[in-house]
Amino acid sequence: MPPVKRLLAPLIFGLAGCAILIALGVWQVQRLAWKEGILAEIEAKIDGAAEPLPDVVSPSEQRYQPVALSGEIGAGELHVLVSVKQRGAGYRIIAPFTTDAGRQILLDRGYVENEAKTSERRIGETEVTGNLHWPDDRTSSTPRNDVEGNTWFARDIGPMAEALGTEPLLVIARSETPPAPGITPLPVSTEGIPNNHLQYAITWFSLAAIWAVMTGLYIRRSRAAEKGTVT
């Protein structure tokens, strides 16, 4: 078989592999643009104009909806285990909130450190700005909530509402007026929404480059071997 034809098969194989890997990289770049568009929409909604609490609840449409509330934080609270960057483990404080219109809802007031779990906190008349949210904290590995010990491992809205006697509606506070000493609000943001498409794209393009180099080295060695044989 002539040397050129003998090298045709690995050349085709190498070009096909590069094409597939590059196509996967381009697809991830397209996915990156799509995800960034979604995140921009979510950020715009989070920072939008506040609206009244909805009478008819629609999580798919009202997720992240800004709200401004005036009412009273009630006694009793739930403690949800959470970890905060650069601060470590602590608890989210979920409290009952009664609006001026008489509706009782759940209020995620924010983070306290472990040692402050059972500390007394300011309650009573409060104005709150925040966002409606339906968190997806629970996974297959999340432990069951210790309801009796008041240690929750996920913000399960239904059971929390039952425990505090409120509507199954959660507002995550951005601010409280007057402020609550010792509580750090953990407002809704896009920070926890994964967006790894750039890393995936870099991986596929890197693999395409490695594939091309390996193909070139193989062809080069094959040609060198052919010349040695002829000699």
N, C-alpha and C positions, 0 to 999 in steps of 0.2 A: 504494500500500500504506500503511495506517495506520502512524504512527510506532511504536506499541507493538509491532505485529507485525514491523516491520522490525528491532527490537532483540531480538526473541525468540531468533533464531538465535545471535547472539554470546553472549547470556546463557546459553543451554543449553550452548553450546560451552565457555564459561568455567567453568560449574558442573561439567560433566563432567570437564574437565581438573583442577580442584581436587580433585574426589572421587578421581580416580585417584592423584594425587600424595599426598594424605593417606593413602590406603589403603597405598601403598608405605611411607610413613613409619611407619604403625602396624605393618606387617609387620616392619620393621627393629627396632622396639621389642620385638616378640615374639621376634625372633631374638636380641636383646640379652639378654633374660631367659633364654633357652635356653642361650646361650653362657656367661653368668655361672654358671648351674647346673653346667655341665660343668667350668668352671674351679674351682668350689668343691669338686666331687668329686675333681678331680685334686689340689688342695692338701691335702684331707683324706687322700688316699692317700699323698702324699709325706711327710706328717708322722705317718703311722700307726706302728703297732708293727713293729719289725724282725722279719723271718722268716729262716729258713735259706735258703741257695741252693736253688732248685728243681731236682729231678732231671729233671723233664720240663719243657721250656721252652715257654712260650706267651706270645709278645710281646704279644698283644692283652689278656691278662688280667694279666700280670705287669709291664707297663710302669709305671715309677715305684715299684715295690715296695721299701720300705725293707729294708735288710739290715745285719747287723752281722757283720764278718768278723775272724777272727784267723788270722794266717799270716805269710808272708814275701814282701816285694817283691823280685823278682829283678832281675838285671842285664839291661841292654838296655832300650831304650825307643823309642817312636815319637813323632814331633813333628808335630802337626796345627796348621796355620796357623789363627789365630783373631784376632778383634778384640774388645777389651773396652772398654766405655764408660769414658771419662775416663782410660784407660790406653794405648789404642792397640793396635797389632798385636803379637802374640806367638805363643806356641805352647801348645797343650794337651799335657801329658805323659801318654802312654799306656804303662803298664808291665805286665809280667807279674806276677801275684800267685798264690802257691800257698797254699791254705788249709791249716789244720791237718789237715783230712781228706784232703789230697793232691790236691784239684782245682786245676787251673790255669786262671785266667780273666784277662780284661783289666781293668785298673784305670785309670780316668781320674783322675789325681791333681790336675789343675788347671792353672793358667796360670803361665807364666814369660815374662819380657820377651825381646825378640829377642836381646839380647846374652847372655842366660843359656841359650840353646838348648843349647849343648854343655857347660855346666857340670856338675861332678859333683854328684850328689844322694844324699841319704841313702836307703839301701835296707836290707833285712834285716827282722827281726821287727817287725811292725806290727799294730795293731788299727785297723780301718777301719769307719766308719759311712758309709752312702751309699745309693744307689738304683739298682736295675736300670733300664737304659734301652736303647732301640733308636733311636738318633738318626736323623733324616731330614735330614742335612746336604747331601746331594748333589742338585743340580738339573741342568737341561740345560746350564747355563753353567759348571758346576764343572769346573776342569781335572782332568786325569788325575793321580793321585798319582805323585810322584817317589820310588818305592820305594828305588831305589839311593842317591839323595841324602838319604833319610830326611826328606822334606818331603811331608806328606800334606795334602790339601785338603778331606777329608771323613773322618768317622769310619766307615769302611766296615768293619763288624765282621768279616765273613768274611775278607777279605784281611789285616786286622790280626791276627786270630787265627792265620792261617797263618804270617804273618811272625814271630810271637813264640812259636808252638808251644803255643797255649792253646785252650781251648774258645771257641766263638763266643758268649761271654757277657760283657757289659760292665757294670761297676759304676762309677758316677760318685761320687767321694768327696765327703762333706760334711766329714769331719774324719779326720785321721790321728793316732794316738798311738803313739810320740812324734811331734810335728809335724815337717814337713819344711821347713826354712828355705828361703826363696826361692820356694816354690810357694804360689800363692793358689788354694784350692779354688774351683771353679765348680759349685756344687751344682745339682741339678735344681730347676727352678722353673717357674711358669706365665708368667714374664715374657716369654719369646720366643713365646708362643702369641698370634697376632693376634686382636684383638677390636675391630673398627672399626664395629660396628653402631650405636653412638650417633652417630658422625659421619655415617653414612649416613642415619640417621633425621633428624638436623638438616638435612641437605642436602635431603631430600624435602619436609620441612615448610617450609623456606625457599622452595623452588621453588613450593610451593602458595600461599604468601603472595604471592610475586611475580606468579604467574599471576592471583590474585584482584585484585591492584592493577591489573595491566595490563588485565584485563577491565573493571574499573570505569572506568578512564580512557578506554578505547575507547567504552564506552557513553555516558559523559559527553560526550565530543567529538561522538559521533554525534547525541545529543540537541541539543547546541548548534548543530550544523550544520543540523538539522531546523528549529529555531527561526529561524535566519537565513534559511532558504529561505522559510519562511512569511511572515516580515516583508518 
